[in-house]
Amino acid sequence: MFELRIKVDFAAAHHLRGYPGDCARVHGHNWTVEVFVRSEGLDSVGMAVDFRELKSATRELIAPWDHQDLNTLKDFEGVNPTAERVAQLAYERLSTNLNGKGVWIDRVTVWENDRCSATYWPPIGLSVAEKLG
């Protein structure tokens, strides 16, 4: 079994509706999206998945969020754009696009800064076959 990891960054503002503190006000972060991929094997070149492909897919995912107020985007309509929700949405979208051929997104961690992060992975017990679709 192999595990690969990439990180991509974007800058965006958000606020947390209903939160009893400073985060209820609009503020910004330099977010980092960290994607963990697992693979059962390697291709003929000796790679589980091309880092370039993984980074490209992740950059494409976050491009609409970069330098935006996340609260105003359709992706977060009706929900607070917390690190948890960003991680879950990134996991779901990347899994849809990249899972297959013995490779799957294992989890996604989203960092608001270098001290605070949230990680999303599927429910425990989801088989590899289910992850691969």
C-alpha positions as CSV (number, residue, x, y, z in Angstrom):
1,M,0.0,0.0,0.0
2,F,1.3,3.5,-0.9
3,E,0.2,6.9,0.4
4,L,0.9,10.1,-1.4
5,R,0.3,13.7,-0.2
6,I,0.2,17.1,-1.8
7,K,-0.6,20.6,-0.6
8,V,-2.1,23.5,-2.4
9,D,-2.9,27.0,-1.0
10,F,-5.5,29.6,-1.5
11,A,-6.5,32.9,0.2
12,A,-10.1,33.5,1.1
13,A,-12.3,35.3,3.6
14,H,-15.2,33.9,5.5
15,H,-17.3,34.4,8.6
16,L,-19.2,32.0,10.8
17,R,-22.9,32.8,11.2
18,G,-24.2,32.1,14.7
19,Y,-20.7,31.8,16.2
20,P,-20.4,33.6,19.6
21,G,-17.0,35.1,19.0
22,D,-14.6,36.9,16.8
23,C,-15.0,34.5,13.9
24,A,-18.6,35.8,13.4
25,R,-16.9,38.8,11.8
26,V,-15.5,38.6,8.2
27,H,-11.8,37.6,8.4
28,G,-9.4,35.9,6.1
29,H,-7.0,32.9,6.0
30,N,-4.3,31.6,3.8
31,W,-5.8,28.2,3.6
32,T,-3.9,25.0,2.8
33,V,-5.6,22.0,1.3
34,E,-3.7,18.8,2.0
35,V,-4.8,15.7,0.0
36,F,-3.8,12.2,0.9
37,V,-4.1,9.5,-1.8
38,R,-3.7,5.7,-1.3
39,S,-2.8,3.2,-3.9
40,E,-2.7,-0.6,-4.0
41,G,0.2,-0.6,-6.5
42,L,2.3,1.3,-9.0
43,D,2.0,1.8,-12.7
44,S,4.6,0.8,-15.3
45,V,6.6,4.0,-14.5
46,G,6.7,3.1,-10.8
47,M,4.2,5.7,-9.7
48,A,0.9,5.4,-7.8
49,V,-0.4,8.6,-9.3
50,D,1.3,11.5,-10.9
51,F,1.8,14.3,-8.4
52,R,1.2,16.7,-11.3
53,E,-2.3,15.3,-12.0
54,L,-3.2,15.4,-8.3
55,K,-2.0,19.0,-7.8
56,S,-3.7,20.1,-11.0
57,A,-7.1,18.5,-10.0
58,T,-6.8,20.1,-6.5
59,R,-5.8,23.6,-7.9
60,E,-8.8,23.4,-10.3
61,L,-11.1,22.6,-7.4
62,I,-9.9,25.5,-5.2
63,A,-9.6,28.1,-8.1
64,P,-13.2,29.4,-7.6
65,W,-12.5,29.9,-3.9
66,D,-9.2,31.8,-4.2
67,H,-9.4,35.5,-3.1
68,Q,-13.2,35.2,-2.5
69,D,-15.5,35.5,0.4
70,L,-16.5,31.9,0.8
71,N,-19.9,32.8,2.4
72,T,-20.9,34.3,-1.0
73,L,-20.2,31.3,-3.1
74,K,-22.8,28.7,-4.2
75,D,-20.5,25.9,-2.9
76,F,-21.3,27.1,0.7
77,E,-24.8,28.3,0.2
78,G,-26.8,27.7,3.4
79,V,-23.8,26.4,5.5
80,N,-20.9,28.0,7.3
81,P,-17.7,27.6,5.3
82,T,-15.8,26.1,8.1
83,A,-12.5,24.2,7.6
84,E,-14.5,21.0,8.2
85,R,-16.9,21.8,5.4
86,V,-14.1,22.8,3.0
87,A,-12.3,19.5,3.8
88,Q,-15.5,17.5,3.2
89,L,-16.4,19.2,0.0
90,A,-12.8,18.9,-1.3
91,Y,-12.8,15.2,-0.4
92,E,-16.1,14.5,-2.2
93,R,-15.2,16.4,-5.3
94,L,-11.7,15.0,-5.6
95,S,-13.0,11.4,-5.0
96,T,-15.5,11.8,-7.7
97,N,-12.8,12.9,-10.2
98,L,-9.8,10.8,-9.2
99,N,-10.8,7.6,-7.6
100,G,-10.3,4.5,-9.7
101,K,-7.7,2.1,-11.1
102,G,-6.5,1.1,-7.6
103,V,-6.1,4.7,-6.4
104,W,-8.4,6.7,-4.1
105,I,-8.5,9.8,-2.0
106,D,-8.1,8.6,1.6
107,R,-8.6,12.0,3.4
108,V,-8.4,15.7,3.0
109,T,-7.0,18.1,5.7
110,V,-7.7,21.8,5.5
111,W,-5.5,24.2,7.4
112,E,-6.7,27.7,8.3
113,N,-3.2,28.5,9.6
114,D,-0.2,26.5,10.7
115,R,-1.8,25.6,14.0
116,C,-5.5,24.8,13.2
117,S,-6.8,22.1,10.8
118,A,-9.7,19.9,10.1
119,T,-9.6,16.5,8.4
120,Y,-12.4,14.7,6.5
121,W,-12.4,11.0,5.5
122,P,-15.3,8.7,4.7
123,P,-17.1,6.7,7.4
124,I,-15.2,3.9,8.9
125,G,-15.9,0.6,7.3
126,L,-16.2,1.9,3.7
127,S,-14.4,-0.7,1.7
128,V,-11.7,-0.1,-0.9
129,A,-14.1,-1.3,-3.6
130,E,-16.6,1.3,-2.4
131,K,-14.0,4.0,-2.4
132,L,-13.0,3.1,-5.9
133,G,-16.6,3.4,-7.1
